[in-house]
Amino acid sequence: MDGQLSIKQGDKELIATGTFLTFGSDQIELTLKYKDEIVKLLFEFVTDETSKDTGLEFQSLNTTTLKVIYKNHNHTLGSFNIEPYELGTIGNRLFYFTYFVTHINGTQRKKIDYSFYVGKEAQNG
């Protein structure tokens, strides 16, 4: 059987999705290519012992690399974003990101489910 699956919801189209397990606390690098453009995302997990609040911080390292810092994503039931994060543009379309992170109890390992979407054509993008 030969086929291709396309998933759309509203004006957003899924371009990449997957799941992976980390080996520990080292930084993770994801490289995504879409319409001859390449975007690199660096995932880093930090624990703040003074707060139990989860959070996400984005640091633009250059025009094609974004560092995503996950703060206190240590829950065995998982943590996720409710609305997709708009990261910028890729292939002249708005670029979105969703995630679900599950901490593997008793370890520094994580299970990461991720999805990348494109939306409407970018204005001046």
C-alpha positions in Angstrom: 0.0 0.0 0.0 1.4 3.4 -1.0 -0.1 6.5 0.4 0.6 9.8 2.1 -1.3 11.3 5.1 -2.1 15.0 5.4 -3.5 16.3 8.7 -5.1 19.8 8.8 -7.1 21.6 11.5 -8.5 25.0 10.6 -5.7 26.9 8.9 -2.9 24.8 10.4 -1.3 21.8 8.7 0.9 19.2 10.5 4.3 19.0 8.9 6.2 16.9 11.5 5.3 14.9 14.6 6.9 12.2 16.7 8.0 10.8 20.0 11.4 10.1 21.5 13.0 9.3 24.8 15.9 11.3 26.1 19.0 9.5 27.5 19.4 12.0 30.4 19.8 15.7 31.0 21.9 16.5 28.0 20.6 19.2 25.5 18.6 17.8 22.6 18.8 19.1 19.1 16.0 18.8 16.6 16.5 19.9 13.0 13.5 20.5 10.8 13.6 21.0 7.0 10.5 22.4 5.3 10.4 23.8 1.7 14.2 24.1 1.6 14.4 26.0 4.9 16.1 24.5 7.9 15.2 25.4 11.5 17.1 24.0 14.5 15.6 23.7 18.0 17.6 23.0 21.1 15.7 21.6 24.0 17.1 22.0 27.5 15.5 20.9 30.8 16.1 22.7 34.0 14.8 22.2 37.6 14.2 25.2 39.8 14.2 23.9 43.4 12.7 27.2 44.7 9.5 26.9 42.6 7.2 24.1 41.4 5.8 26.1 38.5 6.4 24.8 35.0 7.4 27.1 32.3 8.9 27.5 28.9 11.5 30.1 27.8 12.6 30.7 24.2 16.0 32.1 23.3 16.7 33.0 19.7 20.4 32.1 19.1 20.4 33.2 15.4 17.9 33.4 12.5 17.6 29.6 12.2 18.2 28.4 15.8 15.9 28.6 18.8 16.7 27.3 22.3 13.7 26.1 24.2 14.2 25.8 28.0 11.7 23.7 29.8 11.5 24.7 33.5 10.3 22.0 36.0 8.8 19.6 33.5 9.3 16.7 36.0 5.7 15.3 36.4 5.2 11.6 35.7 1.7 12.4 34.3 3.2 14.9 31.9 3.1 18.6 31.1 2.1 20.3 27.8 1.2 23.5 26.2 -2.6 24.2 25.9 -2.3 26.4 22.8 0.3 26.0 20.0 3.3 28.3 20.4 4.0 30.5 17.3 7.7 30.3 16.7 8.0 32.5 13.6 7.9 31.5 10.0 9.2 28.6 7.9 8.7 28.3 4.1 6.9 31.7 4.2 4.2 30.3 6.5 3.5 30.9 10.2 5.3 28.1 12.2 3.8 26.5 15.3 4.9 24.0 18.0 3.1 21.8 20.5 4.6 19.3 23.0 3.8 16.8 25.7 6.7 16.0 28.1 6.5 13.0 30.5 9.1 12.5 33.2 10.2 8.9 33.7 10.1 8.4 37.4 13.4 7.7 39.2 15.5 8.9 36.3 16.6 12.1 34.5 14.9 10.7 31.3 11.9 12.2 29.5 9.5 11.1 26.9 8.8 13.9 24.5 5.9 14.0 22.1 6.1 16.9 19.6 4.2 18.4 16.7 5.1 21.1 14.2 2.5 22.9 12.1 2.4 25.6 9.5 -0.4 28.1 9.2 -1.3 31.0 6.9 1.1 32.5 4.6 3.3 35.0 6.4 2.9 38.7 5.8 6.4 40.1 5.2 7.7 36.7 6.2 
